[in-house]
């Protein structure tokens, strides 16, 4: 039975690897990237500047599965989160990953343990891994954007003081600043070349990353376009404010390091202790998962551990 399970696992792994490499080669082509961006703009009704006839034509050319997923609330929000994370992947392809992992883990666990409940629990847990990775990529991209954004604002302000136009400053940021800031500003400049107003293209950037600093920037540009003013001075003040907030955030992170470490230790210590005792003396803790009352006690302990971890996290998480 074990060799069959190993062979099945390796076969499924190689199939998923081949599919992943194939889709990776496809999505990196310029044609696929352009098509993906147009489909995202068409599905996003709040995106400005796209005529309705063109939007309808792009939606008709979208694959049927992607059209169905775009109408569902959960998957429509998932498509926006994929864009926030900067992942060049469709919603349907992303959903294949947790489904495939859940099927593989459920099959292997069922063959090894002969328990449907354990296999189902393992499948549910492993299917959450891609969504956790997605959340991590969103936070990572947002943090990198926040770190680079003040330099981009300073570059725009200095370009304006040097006599360049605002669109030329946006182009310079797209060329000189690394991603994700450079990629977003490059997209805004390219949309402006296609006929959109620069304020509209910058407003569209708010749909591609959830950044309050970017919203401040786009609002300042829109107000300056309507009423005028010294935009270079405004952008320099905004860049300085963002830098000061980042400085305070780093200081708070240092001050709360002990609390975070305490939360990690208190959360992991009971689990590690349980596993060590279960390995050294299996009969000592067998009553916890063999007896009905023991299962209740174990479930209550897990519940209290989760509550305690969330309380500690709430205490040390200070929003700035």
C-alpha positions as CSV (number, residue, x, y, z in Angstrom):
1,X,0.0,0.0,0.0
2,X,2.8,2.4,0.9
3,X,4.6,2.2,-2.5
4,X,1.3,2.8,-4.3
5,X,0.6,5.9,-2.2
6,X,4.2,7.2,-2.9
7,X,3.9,6.6,-6.6
8,X,0.4,8.3,-6.7
9,X,1.7,11.2,-4.8
10,X,4.7,11.7,-7.1
11,X,2.6,11.3,-10.2
12,X,0.1,14.0,-9.0
13,X,3.1,16.2,-7.9
14,X,4.7,16.0,-11.4
15,X,1.3,16.7,-13.1
16,X,0.8,19.8,-11.0
17,X,4.4,20.9,-11.6
18,X,4.0,20.5,-15.4
19,X,0.7,22.5,-15.3
20,X,2.3,25.2,-13.2
21,X,5.3,25.5,-15.5
22,X,3.1,25.6,-18.6
23,X,0.8,28.3,-17.2
24,X,3.9,30.2,-16.0
25,X,5.3,30.3,-19.5
26,X,1.9,31.4,-20.8
27,X,1.3,34.2,-18.3
28,X,4.7,35.7,-18.8
29,X,4.1,36.5,-22.5
30,X,3.2,40.1,-23.3
31,X,0.0,39.0,-25.0
32,X,-1.2,37.1,-22.0
33,X,-0.3,40.0,-19.7
34,X,-2.2,42.5,-21.8
35,X,-5.2,40.2,-22.0
36,X,-5.2,39.6,-18.3
37,X,-5.1,43.4,-17.6
38,X,-8.0,44.1,-20.0
39,X,-10.1,41.4,-18.4
40,X,-9.5,42.7,-15.0
41,X,-10.4,46.2,-16.1
42,X,-13.6,44.9,-17.7
43,X,-14.7,43.0,-14.7
44,X,-14.0,45.9,-12.4
45,X,-17.1,48.2,-12.9
46,X,-15.5,51.0,-10.8
47,X,-12.5,51.2,-13.2
48,X,-12.7,54.5,-15.1
49,X,-12.1,55.2,-18.7
50,X,-13.3,52.0,-20.4
51,X,-16.3,52.4,-22.8
52,X,-19.2,50.0,-22.2
53,X,-19.1,48.5,-25.7
54,X,-15.4,47.6,-25.3
55,X,-16.1,46.3,-21.8
56,X,-18.9,44.0,-23.1
57,X,-16.6,42.8,-26.0
58,X,-13.8,41.8,-23.6
59,X,-16.2,40.1,-21.2
60,X,-17.6,38.0,-24.1
61,X,-14.1,36.9,-25.0
62,X,-13.4,35.8,-21.4
63,X,-13.5,32.0,-20.8
64,X,-16.9,30.9,-19.5
65,X,-15.5,29.7,-16.1
66,X,-13.8,33.1,-15.5
67,X,-17.1,34.9,-16.4
68,X,-19.0,32.8,-13.9
69,X,-16.4,33.3,-11.2
70,X,-16.4,37.1,-11.8
71,X,-20.1,37.2,-10.9
72,X,-19.7,35.5,-7.6
73,X,-19.0,37.8,-4.6
74,X,-16.3,35.6,-3.1
75,X,-14.4,35.0,-6.3
76,X,-14.8,38.6,-7.5
77,X,-13.1,39.7,-4.2
78,X,-10.5,37.0,-4.8
79,X,-9.6,38.5,-8.2
80,X,-9.1,41.9,-6.6
81,X,-6.9,40.3,-3.9
82,X,-4.8,38.6,-6.6
83,X,-4.2,42.0,-8.1
84,X,-3.3,43.4,-4.7
85,X,-0.7,40.7,-4.3
86,X,0.7,41.3,-7.7
87,X,0.2,37.6,-8.7
88,X,-0.2,37.2,-12.5
89,X,-2.7,34.4,-12.3
90,X,-6.4,34.0,-13.0
91,X,-8.9,33.3,-10.4
92,X,-9.8,29.9,-11.9
93,X,-6.2,28.8,-11.9
94,X,-5.7,30.0,-8.4
95,X,-8.7,28.0,-7.2
96,X,-7.3,24.9,-8.8
97,X,-4.4,24.9,-6.4
98,X,-6.3,24.5,-3.1
99,X,-8.7,22.1,-4.7
100,X,-5.9,20.0,-6.0
101,X,-4.1,20.0,-2.7
102,X,-7.3,19.1,-0.8
103,X,-7.9,16.2,-3.1
104,X,-4.4,14.8,-2.9
105,X,-4.2,15.2,0.9
106,X,-7.7,13.7,1.4
107,X,-6.8,10.7,-0.7
108,X,-3.4,10.1,0.9
109,X,-4.7,10.6,4.5
110,X,-7.7,8.3,3.9
111,X,-5.4,5.6,2.6
112,X,-3.1,5.9,5.5
113,X,-5.5,6.4,8.4
114,X,-8.8,4.9,7.1
115,X,-10.6,7.8,8.8
116,X,-12.8,10.1,6.8
117,X,-12.9,12.8,9.5
118,X,-9.1,13.0,9.8
119,X,-8.8,13.0,6.0
120,X,-11.4,15.8,5.7
121,X,-9.8,17.8,8.4
122,X,-6.4,17.5,6.7
123,X,-7.8,18.5,3.4
124,X,-9.5,21.6,4.8
125,X,-6.3,22.7,6.6
126,X,-4.1,22.2,3.6
127,X,-6.6,24.0,1.3
128,X,-6.2,27.1,3.5
129,X,-2.4,27.3,2.7
130,X,-2.8,29.1,-0.7
131,X,-5.1,31.7,0.9
132,X,-2.6,32.2,3.7
133,X,0.1,32.7,1.1
134,X,-2.1,35.1,-0.8
135,X,-2.6,37.2,2.4
136,X,1.2,37.1,3.0
137,X,2.0,38.4,-0.5
138,X,-0.6,41.2,-0.2
139,X,1.0,42.4,3.1
140,X,4.5,42.0,1.7
141,X,3.7,44.0,-1.5
142,X,2.0,46.7,0.6
143,X,4.9,47.0,2.9
144,X,7.4,47.3,0.0
145,X,5.1,49.8,-1.7
146,X,5.0,51.9,1.5
147,X,8.8,51.8,1.8
148,X,9.4,53.0,-1.8
149,X,6.5,55.4,-2.1
150,X,8.1,58.4,-0.3
151,X,11.1,58.2,-2.7
152,X,8.7,58.2,-5.7
153,X,6.9,61.3,-4.3
154,X,10.2,63.1,-3.8
155,X,11.2,62.2,-7.3
156,X,8.0,63.6,-8.7
157,X,8.4,66.8,-6.6
158,X,12.0,67.4,-7.8
159,X,11.0,66.8,-11.4
160,X,8.3,69.4,-11.1
161,X,10.7,71.9,-9.5
162,X,13.2,71.2,-12.4
163,X,10.5,72.2,-14.9
164,X,9.3,68.8,-16.1
165,X,5.6,68.1,-16.7
166,X,3.7,66.0,-14.3
167,X,3.3,63.2,-16.9
168,X,7.0,63.2,-17.5
169,X,7.5,62.8,-13.7
170,X,5.2,59.9,-13.6
171,X,7.1,58.3,-16.5
172,X,10.4,58.8,-14.7
173,X,9.0,57.1,-11.6
174,X,7.9,54.2,-13.7
175,X,11.4,53.8,-15.1
176,X,13.6,54.4,-12.1
177,X,11.7,53.1,-9.0
178,X,11.5,49.4,-8.5
179,X,8.3,47.4,-8.3
180,X,5.6,47.6,-7.1
181,X,5.7,51.4,-7.2
182,X,7.5,51.6,-10.6
183,X,5.1,49.1,-12.2
184,X,2.0,50.8,-11.1
185,X,3.2,54.3,-12.2
186,X,4.3,52.8,-15.5
187,X,0.8,51.4,-16.0
188,X,-0.7,54.8,-15.2
189,X,1.6,56.5,-17.8
190,X,0.8,53.9,-20.4
191,X,-2.9,54.4,-19.9
192,X,-2.4,58.2,-20.2
193,X,-0.8,57.6,-23.6
194,X,-3.9,55.8,-24.7
195,X,-6.1,58.8,-24.1
196,X,-7.1,58.8,-20.5
197,X,-6.6,61.8,-18.2
198,X,-3.6,61.4,-15.9
199,X,-5.9,61.9,-12.9
200,X,-8.1,59.0,-14.0
201,X,-5.2,56.7,-14.5
202,X,-3.9,57.5,-11.0
203,X,-7.3,57.0,-9.5
204,X,-7.4,53.5,-11.2
205,X,-4.2,52.6,-9.3
206,X,-6.3,52.6,-6.1
207,X,-8.0,49.5,-7.4
208,X,-4.7,47.7,-7.8
209,X,-3.3,48.1,-4.3
210,X,-5.0,49.0,-0.9
211,X,-2.8,51.9,0.2
212,X,-4.0,54.9,2.1
213,X,-0.9,56.8,1.1
214,X,-1.7,56.3,-2.5
215,X,-5.2,57.6,-2.0
216,X,-3.7,60.7,-0.3
217,X,-1.5,61.2,-3.4
218,X,-4.3,60.7,-5.9
219,X,-6.6,63.0,-4.0
220,X,-3.9,65.7,-3.8
221,X,-3.3,65.5,-7.5
222,X,-7.0,65.7,-8.3
223,X,-7.5,68.7,-6.1
224,X,-4.4,70.4,-7.5
225,X,-5.7,69.8,-11.0
226,X,-9.0,71.5,-10.2
227,X,-8.0,74.4,-8.0
228,X,-4.2,74.7,-8.6
229,X,-1.4,75.2,-6.1
230,X,2.2,74.2,-5.4
231,X,2.0,70.4,-6.1
232,X,5.7,69.9,-5.5
233,X,5.5,71.3,-2.0
234,X,2.4,69.2,-1.2
235,X,4.1,66.0,-2.4
236,X,7.3,66.7,-0.4
237,X,5.2,67.2,2.7
238,X,3.3,64.0,2.1
239,X,6.6,62.1,1.6
240,X,8.0,63.5,4.8
241,X,4.8,62.5,6.7
242,X,5.0,58.9,5.4
243,X,8.7,58.7,6.4
244,X,7.9,59.9,9.9
245,X,5.1,57.4,10.2
246,X,7.3,54.5,9.1
247,X,9.9,55.6,11.7
248,X,7.3,55.5,14.4
249,X,6.0,52.2,13.2
250,X,9.5,50.7,13.4
251,X,9.9,52.0,17.0
252,X,6.6,50.5,18.0
253,X,7.6,47.2,16.5
254,X,10.8,47.2,18.6
255,X,8.8,48.1,21.8
256,X,6.3,45.3,21.2
257,X,8.9,42.6,20.2
258,X,8.8,41.1,23.7
259,X,5.0,40.8,23.6
260,X,5.1,39.2,20.1
261,X,7.7,36.7,21.3
262,X,5.7,35.9,24.4
263,X,2.6,35.2,22.2
264,X,4.6,32.9,19.9
265,X,6.1,31.0,22.9
266,X,2.8,30.7,24.8
267,X,1.1,29.5,21.6
268,X,3.7,26.9,20.6
269,X,4.7,25.6,24.0
270,X,1.6,23.5,24.7
271,X,1.6,22.0,21.3
272,X,5.3,21.1,21.4
273,X,4.9,19.7,25.0
274,X,1.9,17.6,23.9
275,X,3.9,16.1,21.0
276,X,7.0,15.4,23.1
277,X,5.0,13.6,25.8
278,X,3.1,11.7,23.2
279,X,6.3,10.5,21.7
280,X,8.1,9.7,24.9
281,X,5.1,8.1,26.7
282,X,2.1,7.6,24.4
283,X,0.0,6.0,27.2
284,X,0.3,9.1,29.3
285,X,-1.9,11.4,27.1
286,X,-3.9,8.7,25.3
287,X,-6.9,9.4,27.6
288,X,-7.2,12.9,26.0
289,X,-8.1,11.5,22.6
290,X,-9.5,8.1,23.4
291,X,-12.1,9.1,26.1
292,X,-15.0,11.4,25.4
293,X,-14.4,13.7,28.3
294,X,-10.7,13.9,27.2
295,X,-11.7,15.0,23.7
296,X,-13.8,17.8,25.3
297,X,-11.0,18.9,27.5
298,X,-8.6,18.9,24.5
299,X,-11.0,20.9,22.3
300,X,-11.5,23.4,25.2
301,X,-7.7,23.7,25.6
302,X,-7.3,24.4,21.9
303,X,-10.1,27.0,22.0
304,X,-8.6,28.8,24.9
305,X,-5.1,28.7,23.2
306,X,-6.6,30.4,20.2
307,X,-8.4,33.0,22.3
308,X,-5.3,33.8,24.3
309,X,-3.2,34.1,21.1
310,X,-5.7,36.5,19.6
311,X,-5.9,38.6,22.8
312,X,-2.1,39.0,22.9
313,X,-2.1,39.9,19.2
314,X,-4.8,42.5,19.8
315,X,-2.8,44.0,22.6
316,X,0.5,44.3,20.7
317,X,-1.0,45.4,17.4
318,X,-0.9,49.1,17.4
319,X,-2.2,50.9,14.3
320,X,-0.4,54.0,13.2
